[in-house]
């Protein structure tokens, strides 16, 4: 995972992916992350190593700059560096301490830690016949390797880069009703496309693909050892047709197939 590699190594952080829907399902609507359910987000936490590997070097290199909250500024510095090193992802960061104007937290970090698998969120309902009655008991996260010696620092999320609602309808209808024209494959601009050769091959019905390649399909007699499993072998024709031979040549492209 690129994000993990950028922030974890040598700085004492850990990164855990989770789906926004997993977190929202555990929370009242007031605390939902305002993102589509399928959105992939990443929980960032600091381990005991962060103090020596990230905070101390940060203080030494920023001693001439005003520091009001060194730990939060250090975490923000490293997350900002990650964003700058991966500009194509257009990531957004929600710090664990961020709140809305009504002082409602933007994320319930412990719930995110639980659903991501980073830590287990113990609550009073995890205690059979709990002894607290109506007393409010706050939950606590425990890390499988660090116990309580860690801190949740925030959530990193990429923007929803998928198509709009109307485009999604077009995408689904194109896939179901017009799949043969290839247009549904361009719902998001691809970084790499099929070559015309690939499109010709995959547009050809499976039963005709061997002929397209200049190969013959011959059925052998059923195996005498396992008669219930007849097998098929593929052999080259004695003479490959000129059309297939030229199609297989790397210097010659096949006829343009339907679609973009």
C-alpha positions in Angstrom: 0.0 0.0 0.0 1.6 3.3 -1.1 0.2 5.3 1.8 1.5 2.8 4.4 4.9 2.8 2.8 5.1 6.6 2.8 4.2 7.2 6.4 5.0 4.1 8.4 8.6 3.4 7.6 11.0 5.1 10.0 8.5 7.5 11.6 6.5 5.3 14.1 3.1 5.5 12.5 0.7 2.7 11.4 -2.0 2.9 8.7 -5.1 0.7 8.5 -7.7 0.8 5.7 -11.4 0.7 6.3 -14.6 1.3 4.4 -16.7 4.3 5.6 -19.9 2.2 5.7 -18.3 -0.1 8.3 -17.8 2.8 10.7 -21.1 4.5 10.0 -23.1 1.3 10.7 -21.8 1.5 14.3 -22.6 5.1 15.0 -25.7 7.4 15.4 -26.3 9.6 12.3 -24.9 12.6 14.1 -21.5 11.0 14.0 -21.5 9.6 10.5 -18.6 10.4 8.3 -20.2 12.5 5.5 -18.9 10.2 2.7 -20.4 7.5 0.4 -20.4 4.2 2.1 -18.0 2.5 -0.3 -15.3 5.2 0.2 -12.0 3.8 1.3 -10.4 5.6 4.2 -7.3 5.1 6.2 -6.8 5.3 10.0 -3.5 6.7 11.1 -2.2 6.0 14.6 1.1 6.6 16.3 3.1 3.9 18.1 5.6 4.4 21.0 8.4 4.7 18.3 6.9 7.9 17.0 8.3 10.0 19.9 11.9 9.2 19.0 11.5 8.7 15.2 9.2 11.6 14.4 8.7 14.0 17.2 12.3 14.6 18.3 13.6 15.2 14.8 10.6 17.5 14.2 11.4 19.6 17.3 15.1 19.8 16.3 14.4 21.0 12.8 11.6 23.4 13.7 13.1 25.0 16.9 13.0 28.5 15.2 9.3 28.2 14.4 6.5 28.8 16.8 5.2 25.6 18.4 1.8 25.6 20.1 1.0 21.9 20.1 4.2 20.0 19.1 2.6 16.5 18.7 -0.3 17.6 16.6 2.0 19.9 14.5 4.4 17.0 14.0 1.6 14.6 12.9 0.2 17.3 10.6 3.7 17.9 9.1 4.1 14.2 8.3 0.6 13.8 6.8 1.2 17.0 4.8 4.4 15.5 3.4 2.5 12.3 2.4 -0.1 14.4 0.6 2.6 16.3 -1.2 4.4 13.1 -2.3 1.2 11.6 -3.6 -0.6 14.5 -5.3 -2.4 12.3 -7.8 -4.5 10.8 -4.9 -5.8 14.2 -3.8 -6.1 12.9 -0.2 -7.9 14.8 2.6 -7.0 14.5 6.2 -9.4 14.6 9.2 -7.4 15.0 12.4 -8.7 13.3 15.5 -9.2 16.6 17.3 -11.2 18.4 14.5 -14.7 19.4 15.4 -17.7 21.1 13.6 -18.9 24.6 14.7 -21.3 22.9 17.1 -18.3 21.1 18.7 -19.4 17.7 17.4 -16.3 15.7 16.5 -15.7 15.1 12.8 -14.6 11.5 13.5 -15.2 9.1 16.3 -11.6 7.8 16.2 -12.1 4.7 18.4 -14.9 3.4 16.2 -12.7 3.8 13.1 -9.9 2.0 14.9 -12.2 -0.9 15.7 -13.7 -1.4 12.3 -10.2 -1.1 10.6 -8.8 -3.8 12.8 -6.2 -1.5 14.3 -7.5 -2.0 17.8 -10.4 -3.5 19.7 -12.9 -1.0 21.1 -14.0 -2.3 24.5 -17.3 -0.9 25.8 -19.4 -1.7 28.8 -21.6 -4.0 26.7 -18.5 -6.2 26.4 -18.8 -7.0 30.1 -21.5 -9.5 31.0 -23.8 -8.2 33.7 -21.8 -4.9 34.0 -21.6 -3.4 37.5 -22.1 0.2 36.5 -25.8 0.4 36.0 -26.8 3.8 34.6 -23.4 5.3 35.1 -21.7 6.5 31.9 -18.6 4.4 31.1 -16.5 5.5 28.2 -15.0 2.8 26.0 -11.3 2.3 25.4 -9.3 0.9 22.5 -6.6 -1.7 23.0 -3.9 -2.3 20.4 -3.0 -6.0 19.9 0.8 -5.2 20.2 1.0 -1.9 22.1 -2.0 -2.3 24.5 -2.9 1.3 25.4 0.4 2.8 24.4 -0.6 4.3 21.1 -2.7 7.2 19.9 -5.2 7.6 17.1 -4.1 10.6 15.0 -6.7 10.9 12.3 -8.2 9.6 9.1 -6.9 10.0 5.6 -9.4 9.7 2.8 -9.2 10.0 -1.0 -12.0 11.9 -2.8 -14.8 9.9 -4.4 -13.3 9.6 -7.8 -16.1 7.6 -9.3 -18.8 8.8 -11.7 -21.8 10.9 -10.7 -25.3 9.4 -10.1 -26.3 9.9 -13.8 -23.0 8.5 -15.0 -23.4 5.5 -12.7 -26.8 4.8 -14.3 -25.2 5.1 -17.7 -22.4 2.8 -16.6 -24.6 0.0 -15.3 -27.0 0.2 -18.3 -24.0 0.2 -20.6 -22.5 -2.9 -18.9 -25.8 -4.7 -18.9 -27.3 -3.7 -22.3 -24.5 -2.4 -24.5 -21.4 -4.2 -23.2 -20.2 -5.1 -26.7 -19.4 -1.4 -27.6 -16.8 -1.0 -24.8 -18.0 2.5 -23.8 -18.8 1.4 -20.2 -15.1 0.7 -19.6 -14.4 4.5 -19.8 -16.5 5.5 -16.8 -13.3 6.6 -15.3 -10.5 7.7 -17.6 -8.1 4.7 -17.6 -4.4 5.2 -17.1 -3.8 2.3 -19.6 -6.0 0.9 -22.3 -6.4 -2.4 -24.1 -4.5 -2.5 -27.4 -6.6 -3.0 -30.5 -5.3 -6.6 -30.6 -6.6 -7.2 -27.1 -10.0 -5.7 -28.0 -10.2 -7.7 -31.1 -9.4 -10.9 -29.2 -11.9 -10.2 -26.3 -14.6 -9.1 -28.8 -14.4 -12.4 -30.6 -16.8 -15.1 -29.3 -14.8 -17.7 -27.3 -15.6 -20.4 -29.7 -13.9 -18.5 -32.5 -10.8 -17.3 -30.7 -8.6 -20.3 -31.6 -9.4 -19.7 -35.2 -8.5 -16.1 -34.8 -5.1 -17.2 -33.4 -4.7 -19.8 -36.2 -5.0 -22.7 -33.8 -7.1 -25.8 -34.1 -9.1 -27.5 -31.4 -9.1 -31.3 -31.5 -10.9 -33.6 -29.1 -9.1 -36.7 -28.0 -10.6 -40.0 -26.9 -11.6 -40.0 -23.2 -8.9 -41.1 -20.8 -8.9 -44.8 -20.0 -7.8 -44.0 -16.5 -10.4 -41.4 -15.7 -13.2 -42.0 -18.3 -15.4 -39.5 -16.6 -13.0 -36.6 -17.4 -12.6 -36.3 -21.2 -10.0 -33.7 -22.1 -9.3 -31.4 -24.9 -5.9 -30.4 -26.4 -5.0 -27.6 -28.7 -2.6 -28.1 -31.6 -1.4 -25.8 -34.3 -2.7 -26.3 -37.8 0.0 -27.5 -40.2 -0.3 -24.2 -42.0 -1.3 -21.0 -40.2 -3.5 -18.9 -42.5 -1.9 -15.7 -43.7 -4.5 -13.6 -41.9 -3.7 -15.2 -38.5 0.0 -15.1 -39.2 -0.1 -11.4 -39.9 -2.4 -10.8 -36.9 0.1 -12.4 -34.6 2.9 -10.4 -35.9 3.9 -7.7 -33.5 4.4 -5.2 -36.4 0.9 -5.6 -37.7 -2.3 -4.6 -36.0 -5.7 -6.3 -36.6 -8.7 -4.6 -37.9 -10.2 -2.0 -35.5 -12.7 -3.6 -33.2 -16.0 -2.1 -32.2 -15.9 0.5 -29.5 -13.5 3.2 -28.5 
